Amino acid sequence: MPAAKLNRPTQGGAWSYWAGWPRVAKFIVFGALGIIYFPLLWLALMSISAQPLSGLPLPFSGANYVALFQSGDWLAPFGISVLIALGVGAVTAVTATLVGRVLPHSKRAGTLVLLAVLPLFIPGMSMGAAQFIFLRPMLGLTLGYWSIFLGHVVWAFPFSLLIVLVLTTRFDSRLVEAAADLGASGWRTFWDIEMPILRPGIIGAGTFGFLISFNEVQRSIFLRGTAETMPIWNWMMASSQQSQVPVIFCLETIVLAVVLPSLAALFWVLFVRMDKN
């Protein structure tokens, strides 16, 4: 076959041996987006349904939201989840930045990265049970919010580290050497040279740490003691009181309505606005 036919671009400018690949790719993309977002939209519809457990949105009613705000049982777990998630986001952003700056220059960087991200591949129930056995029966510690915080940090740190490593592995160390040659201090070099480049990764690491902690339930079940976070409260209400399920629909809809636009705005500022500037 002539080389011109092998290298001929297909419709849309994409290089392929079969002209139908772009259509298949679009079908897969829209199918994946539908699987992701349609259930979320349906959850929002069920939250304003008079009979949400029927699976049908009609007739609409705001009674579930009235019941949600009349009951204050969810406020304490929600506030605790926000505080723990803020702490986890801050700790993972700082630690991932410190470790991420050192790892690319280590002699055994590959081995260290593998050990650091290994918790990603350990099932949540297994990790939670292992941490429970270590903290409670072995060390005799009383579990509570601090143990939930610790378990969340262990779970969120690998994600945050990978985000930071995306930038630190491509960072040109000659910029730091040039600043040192010009007499800049270590702190001034970090703040003026490294920080502007690493800022999207640091903020992304903290954001992912916050979200992972805010929604985590598998490890929290083992590490909570008698403490309650919002995911645990949702799980307990859904498993023990079916009448609370519509209220959970409303609460999760409110969370999504706040989180998704906020994340969209954050990533637009970090990766679109900053790229233009």
C-alpha positions as CSV (number, residue, x, y, z in Angstrom):
1,M,0.0,0.0,0.0
2,P,1.4,3.4,-0.9
3,A,2.8,5.5,1.9
4,A,0.4,8.4,1.0
5,K,-2.6,6.3,1.8
6,L,-1.2,5.1,5.1
7,N,-0.5,8.6,6.3
8,R,-3.6,10.2,4.9
9,P,-5.6,12.1,7.6
10,T,-9.2,11.1,8.1
11,Q,-12.1,13.5,8.6
12,G,-11.7,16.0,11.4
13,G,-7.9,16.1,11.1
14,A,-7.4,12.9,13.2
15,W,-5.0,10.3,12.0
16,S,-6.5,6.8,11.9
17,Y,-6.8,3.7,9.8
18,W,-10.6,3.9,10.1
19,A,-12.6,7.0,9.5
20,G,-15.3,6.0,12.1
21,W,-13.0,6.3,15.1
22,P,-13.9,10.0,15.8
23,R,-17.6,9.1,15.9
24,V,-16.9,6.2,18.2
25,A,-14.8,8.4,20.5
26,K,-17.6,11.1,20.6
27,F,-20.1,8.4,21.5
28,I,-17.9,7.1,24.3
29,V,-17.3,10.6,25.7
30,F,-21.0,11.6,25.7
31,G,-21.9,8.2,27.1
32,A,-19.4,8.6,30.0
33,L,-20.6,12.1,30.7
34,G,-24.2,10.8,30.8
35,I,-23.3,8.1,33.2
36,I,-21.6,10.6,35.5
37,Y,-24.0,13.5,35.4
38,F,-27.4,12.0,34.7
39,P,-27.7,10.3,38.2
40,L,-26.7,13.5,39.8
41,L,-29.4,15.4,38.0
42,W,-31.9,12.7,38.9
43,L,-30.9,12.9,42.5
44,A,-31.7,16.6,42.5
45,L,-35.1,15.8,40.9
46,M,-35.8,13.2,43.5
47,S,-35.1,15.7,46.3
48,I,-38.1,17.8,45.2
49,S,-40.3,14.8,44.6
50,A,-43.3,14.1,46.8
51,Q,-42.5,10.4,46.5
52,P,-38.8,10.2,46.0
53,L,-38.5,6.5,46.9
54,S,-40.8,5.6,43.9
55,G,-38.1,6.7,41.5
56,L,-40.4,9.2,39.7
57,P,-40.0,12.9,40.2
58,L,-43.7,13.9,39.8
59,P,-45.5,15.4,41.7
60,F,-43.0,18.0,42.9
61,S,-42.9,19.0,46.5
62,G,-40.6,21.0,48.8
63,A,-41.6,19.1,51.9
64,N,-38.3,17.2,52.1
65,Y,-36.3,20.4,52.2
66,V,-38.6,21.8,54.9
67,A,-38.0,18.6,56.9
68,L,-34.3,18.9,56.4
69,F,-34.1,22.5,57.8
70,Q,-36.5,21.8,60.6
71,S,-34.3,18.9,61.8
72,G,-30.9,20.0,63.1
73,D,-29.5,16.5,63.6
74,W,-27.3,16.8,60.5
75,L,-25.7,20.1,61.4
76,A,-23.1,18.8,63.9
77,P,-21.9,15.9,61.6
78,F,-21.8,18.3,58.7
79,G,-19.7,20.9,60.6
80,I,-17.3,18.2,61.9
81,S,-16.8,16.9,58.3
82,V,-16.0,20.4,57.1
83,L,-13.5,21.0,59.9
84,I,-11.8,17.6,59.4
85,A,-11.7,18.1,55.6
86,L,-10.2,21.6,55.9
87,G,-7.5,20.2,58.2
88,V,-6.8,17.2,55.9
89,G,-6.6,19.5,52.9
90,A,-4.1,21.8,54.6
91,V,-1.9,19.0,55.9
92,T,-1.8,17.1,52.7
93,A,-1.1,20.2,50.6
94,V,1.9,21.1,52.8
95,T,3.3,17.6,53.2
96,A,2.8,16.8,49.5
97,T,4.6,20.0,48.6
98,L,7.5,19.3,50.9
99,V,7.9,15.7,49.8
100,G,7.2,16.5,46.1
101,R,10.0,19.0,46.0
102,V,12.5,16.4,47.4
103,L,11.5,13.2,45.6
104,P,12.6,14.1,42.0
105,H,16.1,14.7,43.3
106,S,16.3,11.4,45.3
107,K,18.5,8.5,44.2
108,R,15.7,6.0,44.6
109,A,12.8,8.3,43.5
110,G,10.9,5.5,41.8
111,T,10.9,3.3,44.9
112,L,9.9,6.1,47.2
113,V,7.0,7.2,45.0
114,L,5.8,3.6,44.8
115,L,5.8,3.3,48.6
116,A,4.1,6.7,49.0
117,V,1.2,6.0,46.6
118,L,0.7,2.3,47.6
119,P,-2.3,3.2,49.9
120,L,-4.2,4.0,46.6
121,F,-4.3,0.3,45.8
122,I,-5.3,-1.0,49.3
123,P,-9.0,-1.5,49.7
124,G,-10.6,1.1,52.0
125,M,-12.1,-1.6,54.3
126,S,-8.7,-3.3,54.6
127,M,-6.9,-0.2,55.4
128,G,-9.5,0.9,57.9
129,A,-9.4,-2.4,59.7
130,A,-5.6,-2.4,59.8
131,Q,-5.5,1.1,61.3
132,F,-8.2,0.1,63.8
133,I,-6.2,-2.9,65.0
134,F,-3.0,-0.9,65.3
135,L,-4.6,2.1,67.1
136,R,-7.1,0.4,69.4
137,P,-6.2,-3.1,70.4
138,M,-2.4,-2.7,70.0
139,L,-1.8,0.8,71.3
140,G,-4.9,1.0,73.4
141,L,-5.9,4.5,72.2
142,T,-9.4,5.9,72.3
143,L,-10.7,6.5,68.8
144,G,-12.5,9.6,67.8
145,Y,-12.2,12.6,65.5
146,W,-8.4,12.5,65.7
147,S,-8.2,8.9,64.4
148,I,-10.6,9.8,61.6
149,F,-8.4,12.7,60.7
150,L,-5.3,10.5,60.7
151,G,-7.0,7.9,58.5
152,H,-8.1,10.6,56.0
153,V,-4.6,12.0,55.8
154,V,-3.2,8.6,55.0
155,W,-5.8,8.2,52.3
156,A,-5.6,11.6,50.8
157,F,-1.8,12.1,50.8
158,P,-1.0,9.9,47.8
159,F,-3.5,11.8,45.6
160,S,-2.1,15.2,46.7
161,L,1.5,14.0,46.2
162,L,0.8,12.8,42.6
163,I,-0.7,16.2,41.8
164,V,2.3,18.0,43.1
165,L,4.7,15.6,41.4
166,V,3.2,16.5,38.0
167,L,4.7,20.0,38.4
168,T,7.9,19.3,40.4
169,T,9.1,16.6,38.0
170,R,9.0,19.2,35.2
171,F,10.4,22.0,37.2
172,D,13.7,23.5,35.8
173,S,16.1,23.5,38.8
174,R,18.4,25.9,36.9
175,L,16.0,28.6,38.0
176,V,16.7,27.9,41.6
177,E,20.5,27.8,40.9
178,A,20.3,31.1,39.1
179,A,18.5,32.8,42.0
180,A,21.1,31.4,44.4
181,D,23.9,32.8,42.3
182,L,22.2,36.2,42.4
183,G,22.2,36.1,46.2
184,A,18.6,35.2,46.9
185,S,17.8,33.4,50.2
186,G,16.2,30.0,50.2
187,W,12.8,31.4,51.3
188,R,12.9,34.2,48.7
189,T,13.8,31.7,46.0
190,F,10.9,29.4,47.0
191,W,8.4,32.3,47.2
192,D,9.4,34.1,44.0
193,I,10.5,31.2,41.8
194,E,9.0,28.0,42.9
195,M,5.7,29.1,44.4
196,P,4.2,30.7,41.3
197,I,4.9,27.5,39.3
198,L,3.8,25.1,42.0
199,R,0.7,27.1,43.1
200,P,-1.8,25.2,40.9
201,G,-0.5,21.9,42.1
202,I,-0.5,23.0,45.8
203,I,-4.1,24.3,45.6
204,G,-5.2,21.2,43.6
205,A,-3.6,19.0,46.2
206,G,-5.4,20.7,49.1
207,T,-8.7,20.7,47.2
208,F,-8.5,17.0,46.5
209,G,-7.5,16.3,50.1
210,F,-10.6,18.3,51.3
211,L,-13.0,16.4,48.9
212,I,-11.6,13.0,49.7
213,S,-11.9,13.6,53.4
214,F,-15.3,15.2,53.2
215,N,-16.8,12.1,51.4
216,E,-14.8,9.3,53.0
217,V,-16.8,6.6,54.9
218,Q,-15.2,3.2,54.6
219,R,-12.2,4.0,56.8
220,S,-14.2,6.3,59.0
221,I,-16.5,3.4,60.1
222,F,-13.5,1.6,61.7
223,L,-11.8,4.7,63.1
224,R,-14.7,6.8,64.4
225,G,-15.1,5.3,67.8
226,T,-18.4,7.1,68.8
227,A,-17.7,10.2,66.5
228,E,-20.0,11.0,63.6
229,T,-19.1,12.7,60.3
230,M,-21.7,13.6,57.7
231,P,-21.0,10.5,55.5
232,I,-21.3,8.3,58.5
233,W,-24.5,10.1,59.5
234,N,-25.9,9.6,56.0
235,W,-25.0,5.9,56.1
236,M,-26.6,5.3,59.5
237,M,-29.8,7.2,58.6
238,A,-30.1,5.4,55.3
239,S,-29.5,1.9,56.8
240,S,-31.7,2.3,59.9
241,Q,-34.4,4.8,59.0
242,Q,-35.9,4.6,55.5
243,S,-37.9,7.7,56.2
244,Q,-34.7,9.7,56.4
245,V,-33.6,8.8,52.8
246,P,-35.5,11.7,51.2
247,V,-33.8,14.1,53.6
248,I,-30.5,12.7,52.6
249,F,-31.4,13.3,49.0
250,C,-31.9,17.0,49.8
251,L,-28.7,17.3,51.9
252,E,-26.6,15.7,49.1
253,T,-28.2,17.9,46.5
254,I,-27.3,21.0,48.4
255,V,-23.7,19.8,48.8
256,L,-23.4,19.1,45.1
257,A,-24.9,22.5,44.3
258,V,-22.2,24.2,46.3
259,V,-19.2,22.0,45.6
260,L,-19.5,21.5,41.8
261,P,-19.7,25.2,40.8
262,S,-17.0,26.1,43.3
263,L,-14.7,23.5,41.9
264,A,-15.4,24.6,38.3
265,A,-14.6,28.2,39.2
266,L,-11.5,27.1,41.1
267,F,-10.0,25.1,38.3
268,W,-11.0,27.7,35.7
269,V,-9.0,30.3,37.6
270,L,-6.0,27.9,38.1
271,F,-5.7,26.3,34.7
272,V,-7.5,28.7,32.3
273,R,-7.1,32.2,33.7
274,M,-3.5,31.6,34.8
275,D,-2.5,30.1,31.5
276,K,-3.8,33.2,29.7
277,N,-1.8,35.4,32.0
